[in-house]
Amino acid sequence: MNANTAFTLVIGLPLLGTPIIYLLGRLWARQNGSSNAANPARWLALLILVATGVFTYFAGVGATADYAGISLNFGGLTLTMDGLGLFLAVTVLALGILVTLFSVPYMQAEVGEEKFYALLTAMIGAIIGLGCATDLFNLWLWFEAMAVASYFLVAFYRDQKASLEAGWKYLVQSATGSTLVMLGIALAFAATGSLRFDELRLAAASADPLLLAAGALFIIGFGVKTALVPLHTWLPDAHSQAPSGISAMLSGIVIEAGLVAMLRSLGILYATSQVWGYLLLGFGALNLLVGNLMALRQTQVKRLLAYSSLSHVGYMLIGFGMAFAFAMPNGAIGGFFHLFNHALMKGLAFLAAGALLYALYIAKGHHGPLVLDDLNGASKRYPLTAFCFSLAVLALGGLPPLAGFMSKWQIFVSGFETGSTVAIILVIFAALNSVLSLGYYAPLVNRLYRGQPSQTVQEGGKISPWMAAPMVILALAIVLFGVWPSLLTNLTSRAALGLFMLMGG
Amino acid sequence: MTTLQIVFLIIAAITLVSACLVVMTRKIMHAALWLVLSLMGVAMVYATLQSGFYAVVQVLVYIGAISTLIIFAVMMTRNVMEDVGPQSNRGWGLALVGSLILFAGTSAILLTWDKAQTVLQEIPAVNGENIQMLGLALVDPMGFLIPFEVASVLLLAALVAAIFLTADIKRSRS
């Protein structure tokens, strides 16, 4: 298949599919009222995502044939699938397809089920587009499209007070961030007279105060979505109140899409200042510490996982910081590797927690949070889910031979390669934080296997095979990439190459 | 201070005050109406910058179309004129400090930019040539006629679909 045709379909299919999924689902729901039968919207969404995945393969074959990737022109607008765009598309589609599968029983018979699938498809489409944008304005536009779809998904349980509050908080903070990015884009345009990445990069060589301000605004603005520490307060609420499939998407890929947008925009300002790399390293250290300390104090499982996302963003920031501050290729490759592994690991953790939440609470019609005490002895009633959950948290904690260890290791190696004292101290700090994180991951496993099952667990419902299948696939992938990490090297090193080409090095 | 600067200051004050009232007023209908005034202020800013075309488009699109849409949407919601309590919370002082710092920082940086020191000069009038070209391009088959018509059909379809989909909710309620 022609790579350009495939690329057009990769961009177009999810966006064109969104209204069709909604209309089909809505019309079907009107015909059938509130019956429990399967709404076809989910199958259409799944079909569209799988088809997009197949086309991504063909587009990827074309995009990897040459370092510049493949480009599409629509009038004055260019979309390029380079290594970074391909990497983001592969990650989001892999997680998105599994989340859609998982949501089949989870969202069954919820009011507005068709909206869920339509918005999920739109969000995935927007993230794919975000990776392929070639100018700042389109980057921002795709970023906003992703954000708008995610607001409604976070506040999906619209008659739950906590869910609406979380959605509102997310909306206000994220919109403020987007406004700051817009201001940054305006400053960059004022200083250079162009918004295209390649032209901006050439014009950005001098330390113009306008460009410095623009870079700072990009860090703050995209930092709200990436959950840099003082700007993270929306995240625990949004992650814990969203439907579990969406928690997995938010934590696994949406905040990382914000990170990719930040890296793209800072990459073109690379020549302007040395300070970006150090800022990323500083925020990385702060995220690690605050995320871990806050996670230690949580009593709700999904909030705990949400805070652990903060610390994992910290590892990625340290990796990318090494790339920006010391031009370490391993830092960027490790950062992207960790991004991919984190999508798998945190996706699995949220899906497993969601499966338990569904079986213990939602299937019985009430939306209580899943607290740590509910996990006690859950392995006796739910052996498979408990095993997958334990595997996910141990991988997140960085135990070899699971995937999380390999990517953290690569980031740490890049820190040692710099030979700089600051970087080495930072790596030791990150490694100690990794040990600290076991302080909340290990008790989870302990509870699952050693506690006595509570009343709630003993009365819990069954977990459908539709929920189990994505968990098993993710668990296998975590083990596979743990013992054979070089499988992904081609993808991650091309993503890093895409970033370095943007930086002009 | 020239007359233009005085006019600009008055327009800016109107725009900012009405923009603040959009978020501070307690009744959502009043918020929608203040938004119209704020958008009108932006149109006047365009007019003082000699962008007559943008001023007209701002009035037509934002005030004529989008504001009308917002007012219709507001009228469709319940409790249009209900007083729903204070519109601010305890943190408003911090938010104000944050916005002022951002404003001061951005202004300070823009003041260092040499092009910000340029004195505004009057642009010689061009008898609306560009606008005529734009108008012709919109109805020219070799220009933008097809995208223009496709957009119209799309909007029409969206309108019909919106009515069709919301009509169903009304019926099930009654």
HADDOCK unambig.tbl for C-alpha pairs under 7 A between the chains (distance, minus, plus):
assign (segid A and resid 209 and name CA) (segid B and resid 109 and name CA) 6.68 0.50 0.50
assign (segid A and resid 210 and name CA) (segid B and resid 109 and name CA) 6.44 0.50 0.50
